[in-house]
C-alpha cells in the first residue's frame, strides 16, 4: 500500500503514524540490531520474559517482520510453532491426485452402468433398422 512512498524515499505510512514508534522500517540487519538492543534493555530493567519472535533465521528461514513479545505467541494471535505452507505441498498433492483418480473412476463406472442400462440399440442412434425409413 505504500509503494509510491517507498519510490520517493519516504517512510511507510504505518511506521510514520505509529505514536509509540513500535512499527519501524529499514534494512533488516539494522532492525534486528535495534530489536536486540531493546530486548537487552528490557532484560536490564527486570523484564526477563522479553524476546524476539521471528527474528531468528532458523525461524521459518528468517522473517522480514518480527515482534518483541513478553508472553507466549498465542496471547498475541501468533502461532507458537509456525510451518511454511510449502512443507505441506507433497501431502496436499497426494490427496489431490487420489481425489482426481477417485473422481475419474466414479465417472467411468457411471458411464458404463448407464450404457448397460440403456442397451446397445438406444446408444447406437437407432441403426438397427427397426422403425427407420430410408428414401
C-alpha positions in Angstrom: 0.0 0.0 0.0 3.0 2.3 0.3 4.8 1.6 -2.9 4.6 5.2 -4.0 6.1 6.4 -0.7 8.9 3.9 -1.0 9.7 5.1 -4.5 10.2 8.6 -3.2 12.3 7.6 -0.2 9.6 8.3 2.3 8.8 6.4 5.5 5.9 3.9 5.4 2.6 5.5 6.5 2.0 3.0 9.3 5.5 3.5 10.7 5.1 7.3 10.5 1.7 7.2 12.2 2.7 4.9 15.0 2.7 7.0 18.2 4.9 4.6 20.1 7.4 4.1 17.3 6.7 0.4 17.6 6.5 -0.1 13.9 9.8 0.6 12.3 11.0 0.2 8.7 14.5 -0.1 7.3 17.3 -2.5 6.4 16.6 -5.8 8.2 20.1 -6.1 9.7 19.7 -2.7 11.3 16.2 -3.6 12.6 17.5 -6.8 14.2 20.3 -4.9 15.9 17.8 -2.3 17.3 15.4 -5.0 18.4 18.2 -7.0 20.2 19.3 -3.8 22.0 15.7 -3.2 23.1 15.4 -6.8 24.4 18.6 -6.3 26.3 17.3 -3.0 27.7 14.1 -4.7 28.9 16.1 -7.5 30.5 18.3 -5.0 32.4 15.1 -3.3 33.7 13.8 -6.7 35.0 11.6 -7.9 32.2 13.2 -11.3 31.8 10.3 -12.6 29.6 11.1 -10.3 26.7 12.2 -12.0 23.5 12.0 -11.5 19.7 9.5 -13.6 17.8 10.6 -14.3 14.2 14.0 -12.6 14.2 16.0 -15.8 14.3 17.0 -17.1 10.9 16.2 -20.6 12.0 12.6 -19.5 12.4 11.0 -20.3 9.1 14.2 -19.2 7.3 14.1 -15.8 8.9 11.1 -13.4 8.7 11.3 -9.9 7.5 8.9 -8.9 10.2 9.4 -9.8 13.8 7.9 -8.9 17.1 9.1 -8.1 20.6 7.0 -10.2 23.0 6.7 -10.7 26.7 4.2 -13.6 26.6 3.5 -16.7 24.6 2.9 -16.0 20.9 -0.7 -17.3 21.3 -1.5 -14.4 23.5 -0.9 -12.1 20.5 -2.7 -14.3 18.0 0.6 -15.7 16.6 1.3 -19.4 16.1 3.7 -20.9 18.6 5.2 -23.4 16.1 4.5 -22.0 12.6 5.2 -24.0 9.5 5.7 -23.0 5.9 2.8 -23.9 3.7 5.2 -25.4 1.1 6.0 -28.1 3.6 2.5 -29.5 3.2 2.8 -29.5 -0.6 3.6 -33.2 -1.1 0.8 -34.3 1.3 -1.7 -32.0 -0.4 -0.6 -33.1 -3.9 -1.1 -36.7 -2.9 -4.6 -36.1 -1.6 -5.4 -34.1 -4.8 -4.2 -36.9 -7.0 -6.1 -39.5 -5.1 -9.2 -37.4 -5.3 -8.8 -37.0 -9.1 -8.3 -40.7 -9.6 -11.4 -41.5 -7.5 -13.5 -39.0 -9.4 -12.3 -40.4 -12.8 -13.1 -43.9 -11.7 -16.5 -42.9 -10.5 -17.2 -41.2 -13.9 -16.1 -44.3 -15.8 -18.3 -46.6 -13.8 -21.2 -44.2 -14.0 -21.0 -44.1 -17.8 -20.6 -47.9 -18.1 -23.6 -48.6 -16.0 -25.6 -46.1 -18.0 -24.6 -47.7 -21.2 -25.5 -51.2 -19.9 -28.9 -49.9 -18.6 -29.8 -48.2 -21.9 -28.9 -51.1 -24.2 -27.0 -51.2 -27.4 -29.9 -50.3 -29.7 -30.5 -47.0 -27.9 -26.9 -46.0 -27.7 -26.1 -46.6 -31.3 -28.6 -43.9 -32.5 -31.2 -46.4 -33.9 -29.0 -48.1 -36.6 -30.7 -51.5 -36.1 -33.1 -50.7 -38.9 -36.3 -51.0 -36.9 -38.6 -48.0 -37.1 -36.4 -46.2 -39.6 -37.3 -45.3 -43.2 -34.7 -44.9 -45.9 -35.5 -42.9 -49.0 
